[in-house]
Amino acid sequence: MAHIGVLALQGDYEKHARSLERAGAQVSEVRTVAELNAVDGLVIPGGESTTMLKLLDRESLFEPLREFGATKPIFGTCAGAILLATKVENPEQVSLGLVDIGVRRNAYGRQLDSRVVSIDADGFGALEAVFIRAPIIRTVGPGVTVLARYNDDPVLVEQGLHLVATFHPELSADDRVHAYFVKKVTG
């Protein structure tokens, strides 16, 4: 059974944990390096990416997360997608640089502009996608596979071990994206 951590510094990590459990994973909240080192994969939830960077710095987790991602799978959603990207704009900020994408923060607008849409995803069919102040993936490197688009922009991508969604699959009753990540972790 896959043992997957959910970074529990900010965001709806509890809903991610429930989705992962329904998908067959053992789940732990991760707040320390020791807890990170005890898991086989990690979910970085949504939230506010600059705040998450400050919390990662305060907890001395930034470099350990980068090292973890060099050998183990990470699934980043919304702000987690921003943290995994190689390039971030609006404004520019540091990131883990683990997935070869360029993202624009808050590109879908303000909180009032949040939306729920149906998207078609390769291998999934129709998925409900919840966008809340979501980033837009502006550039995709050659090793990145686009699994789904919304308005012609990539919204679900993978590269090697890692999976990125600019939407919030944990806010849907559909656990297929989490189940896909569990399969990535179990190999």
N, C-alpha and C positions, 0 to 999 in steps of 0.2 A: 504494500500500500504506500502510495506517495505521501510524504510528510511535507506539506507546503506551509510556509509562513506567510502571514499578511502583515506588512509594515503597519504598525498600529500607533503612528504618531499623529495622524490627522486623517480625515476622510471617513467614509463609511466602511471601515475595515470589517465590522461585524457582519454586514450583508455579504461581503466577499467571502468571509469565512463560511457562512451558511451555504452559499452557492457551491463552494469547493467541497464541503461535506456532502451535499446532495450528489455531487459528481464523483464521490467515492474516495476523497482524500482525507487524511488525518491533518488537522489544521492547528497551528499555533500562532499566537500573536507575537510579533517580533518588535522589540524595542531596544535590544542590546546586541552587541557583537556576539556574545555567547549564544543568544537565542537564534541569531542569524546563522551561525555555524552549525546549528543543530537541525536545519531543514534542508530538503532536497531541491526546493524551488521557492520562489517568492512572488507575491503580488504586491505591487506598489499602487495603492488606490488613488482616487482623485482627491482633490483638496485644493490648496493654493500653493503653487510650486515654489514661490519665493519663501513662503513660511516653512514649507517642507525642507527646503535647503538649510534654513536657519536651524530647524530642529535636528536635521542630520548632522550639522556641524556641532551643535550643542552636545549631542549624544555620541560624537566621534564615530559616526556610521558611514560617512561619505566614501572614504577610501575602502573600508571593508565591503561596502555594497558593490563598488566597482570591481574589486577582486572576486567577490562572489559571482558576479555576472560574467566573469571571464570563463567560468567552468560550469555554472549552473543556470537553469532557466529562470527568467524573470518575465512577468506579465505586468505591464504598466497600463493603467487606464487614466485617461484625461490628464491630470497633473503628473501621474506616473509615466505617461507617454512623453511628456515634456522632459522629465528627468532622464529618460532613457535615450533621448535624441542626441545627435551629434552637433546640431545647430539649433539655437533657440533665438527668436526675435520677438519684439514688441513687449518689453524691451529684451535686449540680449541678456543672457544669464548663463552661468556655468551649468553643466549637466554631466551625467555619467558617461555619455558618449558611447553607449553600447549598441545602439541601433542606428544605421546609416540613413537617418531622416533629418530633414530640416522642418521645424514646426514654428508656427506663429501662434503665440498665446492669445487666448480670449477672442479668437477670430470669428466665432459665430455670434458675437455681440455680448450684451450684458445679460444679467440673470433673467430679465424679462423676455429675452429672446430665446430662452431655452425651449426645446422641442422634443417630441417623441415621433420618430418616423420608422417606416419599414424599409430595410435595405436588403439587397440580395448579396449573399456572401458565398464565395466559392467553397463548396463542400458542406455548406450549412443550409442553403436555401434562404428563405425569408427570415430575417432577424429583426426584432424590435430594438431600435437604437435610441437611447436617451442622451441628448446633448445638453449639457449645462455649462455655459461659458467655456465651451470646448475649444481646444486648439485645432488648427487645420494643419495637416501635413502638406507642406509646400514642395518639398523635394524628397525623392526616394533614390537611394543609391542602388548600384547594380546588383547587390546581393540581397535586396529586400523584395519579398513577394507581397503583392497587394492582394488581400483576400476579399475586401469589400470597399465600395466607394459610396459617397453621398454627394450629390451635385458635382460629380466628376472628381472630387477630392478623395484620396485614400483615407479610410477611417478605421480599417483593421488590416494590420500588416504583420509579417513575421520575418525575422532574419536569424538563421541559425537556431540557437536555443530560445530566443526571445520572441514575445508576442506583444503587440501594442494595439490598443483601441483608444480612439479619441472620444468615444462615448462611454456610457456607464452600463455594462452588461449586468452588474450586480443589482440594478434597479428594475430589471425585467424578471419575470417568472421563468424565463427560458435560461437554462443552465448550460446550453451547448457550448458556448465560448469557454466557460470555466472547465467543462469536461475536456475540451480540446487541449487546454493548457495542462490539465492533469495528465493527459496522454503524452504531452511533450516531456513532462517531468519523469514519467515512468519509462520513457524511451520506446 
